[in-house]
Amino acid sequence: MPRYLSLVQIDESSAPAEGPSPELMQRMGELIEEMTKAGVLLDTAGLTPTAQGNRVRWEGGQLSVTDGPFTESKEVVGGYAIIQAKDQAEAIEWTKRFLKVHEEHWTVTCEVRQIAEG
């Protein structure tokens, strides 16, 4: 079965400063458990804020390292999930369920892409 990467993009400027609510974390935990038992979820994790990250860039034969936060980025990758599904439509359905566990004040976008094999 093909694998898909769901990149979770958030707008750090509008995300709650206190992070996810306990209720959101409970709903997310329940969905993660369901996906794991179904054999669909291979791996998932949230990422620390961009203020704690670095960008390493290769350009013109030179490397540069930039410390976060990355103010020029409105949406940043806040997490990911690796899903094994029969097709992209199924991966999208699981991703929709993930997005729906969030409260209305969250703005979250997931980019779902098949992982190239071989």
Secondary structure in CASP SS format (residue, H / E / C, confidence):
PFRMAT SS
TARGET T0000
AUTHOR 0000-0000-0000
METHOD secondary structure of the structure
MODEL  1
M C 1.00
P C 1.00
R E 1.00
Y E 1.00
L E 1.00
S E 1.00
L E 1.00
V E 1.00
Q E 1.00
I E 1.00
D E 1.00
E C 1.00
S C 1.00
S C 1.00
A C 1.00
P C 1.00
A C 1.00
E C 1.00
G C 1.00
P C 1.00
S C 1.00
P H 1.00
E H 1.00
L H 1.00
M H 1.00
Q H 1.00
R H 1.00
M H 1.00
G H 1.00
E H 1.00
L H 1.00
I H 1.00
E H 1.00
E H 1.00
M H 1.00
T H 1.00
K H 1.00
A C 1.00
G C 1.00
V C 1.00
L E 1.00
L E 1.00
D E 1.00
T E 1.00
A E 1.00
G E 1.00
L C 1.00
T C 1.00
P C 1.00
T H 1.00
A H 1.00
Q H 1.00
G C 1.00
N E 1.00
R E 1.00
V E 1.00
R E 1.00
W E 1.00
E E 1.00
G C 1.00
G C 1.00
Q E 1.00
L E 1.00
S E 1.00
V E 1.00
T E 1.00
D E 1.00
G C 1.00
P C 1.00
F C 1.00
T C 1.00
E C 1.00
S C 1.00
K C 1.00
E E 1.00
V E 1.00
V E 1.00
G E 1.00
G E 1.00
Y E 1.00
A E 1.00
I E 1.00
I E 1.00
Q E 1.00
A C 1.00
K C 1.00
D C 1.00
Q H 1.00
A H 1.00
E H 1.00
A H 1.00
I H 1.00
E H 1.00
W H 1.00
T H 1.00
K H 1.00
R H 1.00
F H 1.00
L H 1.00
K H 1.00
V C 1.00
H C 1.00
E C 1.00
E C 1.00
H C 1.00
W C 1.00
T C 1.00
V E 1.00
T E 1.00
C E 1.00
E E 1.00
V E 1.00
R E 1.00
Q E 1.00
I C 1.00
A C 1.00
E C 1.00
G C 1.00
END
